[in-house]
Amino acid sequence: MSINDEIIARWLEIEVSDEEEILNEDTSDVELDVAEDYVLQEDCEYDSEDAWSALRKMETIQQNRTQAFFLSKHRRDI
């Protein structure tokens, strides 16, 4: 085994042991202030409201453009 292979093998052993330590950590003393499903629901509602608001603005802009187009066409015909 080359020196590079040995270094990589040691590095991988260290990484795996670090992951095992993290997975085995006791988190029973950690308390959540807010239920996780509430946070997810709130985020979705916020995103949904923003999306609907943006959609309404885009529709209004498109309606204004369409009206302006037809008015300009109508004025030319007169």
N, CA, C and O of each residue as an XYZ file, in Angstrom:
312
protein
N       0.856     -1.175      0.000
C       0.000      0.000      0.000
C       0.900      1.236      0.000
O       1.862      1.315      0.764
N       0.584      2.174     -0.844
C       1.406      3.388     -0.921
C       1.094      4.318      0.250
O       0.110      4.138      0.966
N       1.941      5.294      0.418
C       1.759      6.266      1.500
C       0.441      7.012      1.314
O      -0.280      7.246      2.285
N       0.122      7.387      0.077
C      -1.146      8.083     -0.179
C      -2.335      7.218      0.211
O      -3.302      7.713      0.790
N      -2.268      5.917     -0.106
C      -3.354      5.004      0.257
C      -3.502      4.910      1.766
O      -4.619      4.877      2.284
N      -2.368      4.865      2.481
C      -2.411      4.794      3.948
C      -3.025      6.067      4.529
O      -3.833      6.008      5.456
N      -2.640      7.200      3.986
C      -3.188      8.480      4.468
C      -4.694      8.526      4.230
O      -5.455      8.935      5.107
N      -5.114      8.108      3.049
C      -6.543      8.104      2.729
C      -7.289      7.139      3.641
O      -8.377      7.461      4.118
N      -6.723      5.961      3.892
C      -7.365      4.972      4.766
C      -7.522      5.527      6.173
O      -8.578      5.368      6.784
N      -6.471      6.186      6.703
C      -6.563      6.781      8.048
C      -7.609      7.891      8.083
O      -8.383      8.002      9.033
N      -7.619      8.712      7.031
C      -8.583      9.810      6.968
C     -10.010      9.271      6.969
O     -10.886      9.805      7.650
N     -10.236      8.196      6.192
C     -11.575      7.595      6.152
C     -11.962      7.004      7.497
O     -13.119      7.108      7.906
N     -11.007      6.381      8.197
C     -11.294      5.837      9.532
C     -11.701      6.952     10.487
O     -12.634      6.792     11.274
N     -11.004      8.075     10.419
C     -11.325      9.215     11.284
C     -12.710      9.756     10.948
O     -13.494     10.054     11.849
N     -13.013      9.884      9.673
C     -14.322     10.384      9.252
C     -15.446      9.479      9.740
O     -16.462      9.960     10.240
N     -15.265      8.172      9.594
C     -16.298      7.224     10.017
C     -16.481      7.289     11.522
O     -17.615      7.258     12.000
N     -15.395      7.380     12.284
C     -15.526      7.439     13.741
C     -16.200      8.740     14.171
O     -16.976      8.748     15.127
N     -15.910      9.846     13.467
C     -16.579     11.115     13.781
C     -18.082     11.014     13.533
O     -18.880     11.508     14.330
N     -18.467     10.377     12.433
C     -19.889     10.210     12.129
C     -20.572      9.356     13.186
O     -21.699      9.648     13.587
N     -19.900      8.304     13.639
C     -20.483      7.445     14.672
C     -20.684      8.223     15.960
O     -21.700      8.049     16.632
N     -19.722      9.086     16.321
C     -19.859      9.899     17.527
C     -21.056     10.842     17.409
O     -21.811     11.012     18.367
N     -21.225     11.444     16.259
C     -22.342     12.369     16.054
C     -23.668     11.626     16.136
O     -24.613     12.111     16.757
N     -23.746     10.452     15.514
C     -24.988      9.680     15.533
C     -25.331      9.190     16.927
O     -26.509      9.028     17.247
N     -24.332      8.951     17.761
C     -24.566      8.423     19.101
C     -24.723      9.517     20.148
O     -24.888      9.211     21.329
N     -24.677     10.785     19.747
C     -24.834     11.873     20.705
C     -26.218     11.844     21.328
O     -27.215     11.550     20.668
N     -26.253     12.158     22.618
C     -27.526     12.205     23.329
C     -28.138     13.592     23.144
O     -27.558     14.596     23.558
N     -29.287     13.636     22.533
C     -29.974     14.916     22.326
C     -31.279     14.980     23.112
O     -32.151     15.795     22.813
N     -31.410     14.123     24.112
C     -32.662     14.079     24.866
C     -32.896     15.357     25.664
O     -34.037     15.673     26.000
N     -31.830     16.095     25.972
C     -31.993     17.321     26.746
C     -32.366     18.526     25.879
O     -32.608     19.615     26.400
N     -32.413     18.338     24.580
C     -32.759     19.430     23.670
C     -34.272     19.483     23.514
O     -34.910     18.485     23.180
N     -34.840     20.670     23.762
C     -36.283     20.836     23.623
C     -36.566     21.805     22.480
O     -35.909     22.838     22.348
N     -37.536     21.461     21.672
C     -37.941     22.349     20.591
C     -38.988     23.317     21.113
O     -39.915     22.920     21.819
N     -38.839     24.587     20.764
C     -39.812     25.595     21.184
C     -41.092     25.504     20.368
O     -42.173     25.820     20.865
N     -40.974     25.076     19.129
C     -42.107     25.034     18.218
C     -42.147     23.662     17.570
O     -41.113     23.084     17.239
N     -43.347     23.156     17.398
C     -43.484     21.862     16.736
C     -42.966     21.964     15.309
O     -43.179     22.969     14.631
N     -42.287     20.917     14.863
C     -41.673     20.933     13.534
C     -42.716     21.055     12.431
O     -42.495     21.761     11.446
N     -43.852     20.375     12.583
C     -44.876     20.449     11.539
C     -45.467     21.852     11.440
O     -45.885     22.269     10.360
N     -45.506     22.585     12.551
C     -45.994     23.966     12.517
C     -45.049     24.843     11.699
O     -45.491     25.659     10.890
N     -43.757     24.668     11.915
C     -42.766     25.455     11.179
C     -42.871     25.165      9.693
O     -42.851     26.088      8.878
N     -42.982     23.897      9.333
C     -43.103     23.534      7.923
C     -44.376     24.112      7.320
O     -44.363     24.625      6.201
N     -45.480     24.027      8.069
C     -46.747     24.546      7.569
C     -46.659     26.059      7.385
O     -47.127     26.599      6.383
N     -46.055     26.739      8.365
C     -45.935     28.191      8.279
C     -45.090     28.587      7.074
O     -45.442     29.523      6.356
N     -43.984     27.891      6.843
C     -43.136     28.181      5.687
C     -43.900     27.979      4.388
O     -43.791     28.793      3.471
N     -44.668     26.909      4.302
C     -45.429     26.632      3.084
C     -46.490     27.697      2.854
O     -46.690     28.149      1.726
N     -47.173     28.099      3.927
C     -48.198     29.129      3.786
C     -47.579     30.436      3.325
O     -48.139     31.120      2.469
N     -46.433     30.787      3.882
C     -45.765     32.027      3.504
C     -45.367     31.977      2.038
O     -45.610     32.923      1.288
N     -44.755     30.871      1.632
C     -44.362     30.725      0.229
C     -45.582     30.761     -0.681
O     -45.546     31.351     -1.760
N     -46.662     30.125     -0.237
C     -47.875     30.074     -1.037
C     -48.472     31.471     -1.198
O     -48.897     31.850     -2.289
N     -48.501     32.230     -0.106
C     -49.029     33.596     -0.182
C     -48.189     34.445     -1.121
O     -48.733     35.213     -1.915
N     -46.877     34.318     -1.039
C     -45.998     35.075     -1.931
C     -46.229     34.686     -3.378
O     -46.253     35.546     -4.259
N     -46.398     33.412     -3.626
C     -46.604     32.936     -4.998
C     -47.914     33.478     -5.558
O     -47.961     33.937     -6.699
N     -48.987     33.424     -4.753
C     -50.282     33.931     -5.228
C     -50.218     35.433     -5.465
O     -50.774     35.938     -6.439
N     -49.541     36.140     -4.575
C     -49.408     37.585     -4.738
C     -48.648     37.912     -6.023
O     -49.047     38.802     -6.774
N     -47.572     37.204     -6.269
C     -46.790     37.424     -7.491
C     -47.617     37.089     -8.725
O     -47.549     37.792     -9.734
N     -48.399     36.013     -8.645
C     -49.236     35.623     -9.781
C     -50.286     36.692    -10.082
O     -50.519     37.027    -11.243
N     -50.921     37.228     -9.029
C     -51.913     38.287     -9.231
C     -51.278     39.524     -9.870
O     -51.872     40.144    -10.752
N     -50.079     39.879     -9.426
C     -49.388     41.033    -10.010
C     -49.083     40.788    -11.482
O     -49.265     41.677    -12.314
N     -48.620     39.582    -11.804
C     -48.310     39.258    -13.196
C     -49.562     39.298    -14.061
O     -49.521     39.774    -15.196
N     -50.680     38.799    -13.527
C     -51.937     38.835    -14.279
C     -52.371     40.275    -14.532
O     -52.813     40.608    -15.631
N     -52.247     41.122    -13.526
C     -52.614     42.532    -13.677
C     -51.743     43.209    -14.730
O     -52.241     43.959    -15.569
N     -50.451     42.942    -14.679
C     -49.537     43.521    -15.672
C     -49.919     43.064    -17.072
O     -49.952     43.863    -18.007
N     -50.209     41.770    -17.210
C     -50.572     41.242    -18.529
C     -51.884     41.853    -19.023
O     -52.011     42.182    -20.202
N     -52.855     42.003    -18.128
C     -54.122     42.628    -18.518
C     -53.898     44.066    -18.972
O     -54.475     44.504    -19.968
N     -53.066     44.797    -18.245
C     -52.770     46.183    -18.623
C     -52.089     46.249    -19.983
O     -52.403     47.120    -20.795
N     -51.168     45.342    -20.232
C     -50.483     45.316    -21.532
C     -51.465     44.996    -22.659
O     -51.420     45.603    -23.728
N     -52.347     44.036    -22.402
C     -53.329     43.656    -23.421
C     -54.259     44.826    -23.725
O     -54.539     45.119    -24.888
N     -54.733     45.489    -22.679
C     -55.606     46.646    -22.881
C     -54.883     47.746    -23.645
O     -55.452     48.346    -24.557
N     -53.645     48.011    -23.282
C     -52.876     49.052    -23.968
C     -52.676     48.694    -25.433
O     -52.758     49.559    -26.305
N     -52.416     47.426    -25.704
C     -52.227     46.981    -27.085
C     -53.494     47.209    -27.901
O     -53.440     47.774    -28.994
N     -54.639     46.769    -27.368
C     -55.890     46.924    -28.108
C     -56.298     48.384    -28.244
O     -56.845     48.781    -29.272
N     -56.037     49.185    -27.219
C     -56.347     50.612    -27.325
C     -55.491     51.270    -28.397
O     -55.981     52.102    -29.161
N     -54.221     50.904    -28.458
C     -53.354     51.500    -29.480
C     -53.784     51.057    -30.873
O     -53.724     51.849    -31.813
N     -54.215     49.813    -31.022
C     -54.709     49.323    -32.315
C     -55.988     50.062    -32.694
O     -56.162     50.469    -33.843
N     -56.876     50.232    -31.725
C     -58.166     50.877    -31.971
C     -57.962     52.336    -32.374
O     -58.645     52.835    -33.267
N     -57.037     53.010    -31.727
C     -56.779     54.422    -32.043
C     -56.235     54.574    -33.460
O     -56.543     55.550    -34.144
N     -55.433     53.615    -33.896
C     -54.887     53.682    -35.260
C     -55.984     53.516    -36.299
O     -55.948     54.126    -37.368
N     -56.969     52.673    -35.963
C     -58.050     52.398    -36.910
C     -59.001     53.580    -37.061
O     -59.695     53.689    -38.072
N     -59.039     54.453    -36.080
C     -59.990     55.579    -36.108
C     -59.558     56.645    -37.029
O     -60.245     57.657    -37.168
